[in-house]
């Protein structure tokens, strides 16, 4: 019997950036895995959890556990959502009737590039960009520091034809998103975003690649506001050959 | 700190050009120095873990270690006093001053005395207090408070410092930090000789021999505690460690994390007053051990915060601190660790904004030499604030509504469709919105918001794979 792999698209890649949801699904198919897409899925609960609303977060997490229990692996194109499930579900479900399922899920949830490289052993997805492109990586905080994801995206991108990776100062510095932080602490978040935009402006690149749609949304909102021609794309879009 | 004033303080800090220059210089230097110094160790992660274990060992047997420390200090000829709170600590110092007829006090750097506002208490009794650490002295001259645990004047540029020394003490204007240091040293020498009592903080207290350790780079601490006839050392009760082996690990991590040095220039070890066969040193030595809420923290789920060795690495690494500086945090301890210990020491509702003043990026935890999980504790403090009813009714209702919608696939899809439609209408074909209604206007104050893509991934998936048996679980 084939291994059952579930795809957790995340609420943001489902509703705001469906093209990222599609690209990540494509990438998994290219790697030889056609995941199941449990149709009842919604969100991991992080927005409420990070705001301190633990009960509300647990209600949504209970639904997540209901939907994803029993899979061998749950793959998601977000280091942040994967980190929420892996790091905080064990405590959120301590003493809960679904504790065993929650622990099982926490141990089997993977960020996309982590799953490709560390579990499947994928290196080269046979992708080429339409024209020679210089790109910098923005290491999204929860994937980078929370899950230790740094090597995997670089390894996969190093095999993409027509792509040259360049270093960016502060590649691992937060863009200031932080979920509701961007709204509740708007001025501080805006100042952090300005620092990030300056680093992107200074970097010798045409493109910035990141692993989290939320950081992408935040930085692109800043680039668009500043009238910059540069843009951030999700790594799944690059690996799916979806860039035009 | 008044809750409503935090945003204003932040706005002022962000608009202060001098402050922004100083923060940029200071924190960049701090981060780079630490990274270089840590990279020299054979295994930085293992070293951090060893340090963490040393701190945990101490916290797990804190009462026993404190008693052992007290016994050994008394055996060495010193006195140990206990202070339940800030007022009691200040009272102990005043009593000692009266006993020894003290008029002039010289001080080495101590965050605990900032916590108890000791200088103010001494000055009210007519006692002259001088800070001997260069940074602290300049802050004292300016009538300000420290903005960083290790670099108290990180918020000041060297240009502003030169101007201050010129205005207050008549120093010829210079842009050379060395010249300013030399000038202050000349002033300070007299203070050591005139002082009746020296006060210092404590970096570590080694229980097994009853020894207090301080680290410094200017020699001011050593002079402050050895020249005057009386030495009073003050420490938070969490500063005790078990053994010299633990000290060896912690002292080098403190230097590497705080200033990027392998060792600080001076490492002072004091085990009591001058012994009969010793040529110099104070005649009397007192150690005052402060609780001020620490034992309450130790018994709580926040005990980990007491492992902090006050290196300031999390401040330098924090993109929030880098932008707003230390004074915005409103009390003695700034930065990520301050956002935890300020509400813990003073009560969660005294600083309800601090736990939210973080994007939870984790740079603090990655920089911490004793691996304190700062983001985790910020999340717990936010949970406590919610349970205490701090967020507004609007936020609480919003979150309840969010949970109802996001645990129901049907409402989630419906909400997504309505929100997507709204964003596309408001974007008017431009792909993004420049304005959102409150409370989301915080977002559009600084960046555009995207119009949602359509159709959703879910709909695309259903079109592509309709009839295929991928979905085993119906909503």
Interface residues (C-beta under 8 A of the other chain):
Chain A: X4 X9 X11 X13 X14 X15 X16 X17 X18 X19 X21 X22 X25 X34 X35 X36 X37 X38 X39 X40 X41 X42 X43 X45 X47 X48 X49 X50 X51 X52 X53 X54 X55 X56 X57 X59 X60 X62 X63 X67 X88 X141 X142 X145 X146 X172 X173 X174 X176 X177 X178 X179 X181 X182 X183 X184 X185 X186 X187 X188 X189 X190 X191 X192 X193 X195 X217 X218 X220 X221 X222 X224 X225
Chain B: X7 X10 X11 X14 X319 X320 X322 X323 X324 X355 X356 X357 X358 X359 X360 X361 X362 X363 X365 X366 X379 X381 X382 X383 X384 X385 X386 X391 X395 X396 X399 X400 X402 X403 X406 X407 X408 X409 X412 X416 X419 X420 X432 X434 X439 X440 X442 X443 X445 X446 X447 X448 X449 X450 X452 X453 X454 X455 X456 X457 X458 X459 X460 X461 X462 X465 X470 X471 X472 X473 X474 X475
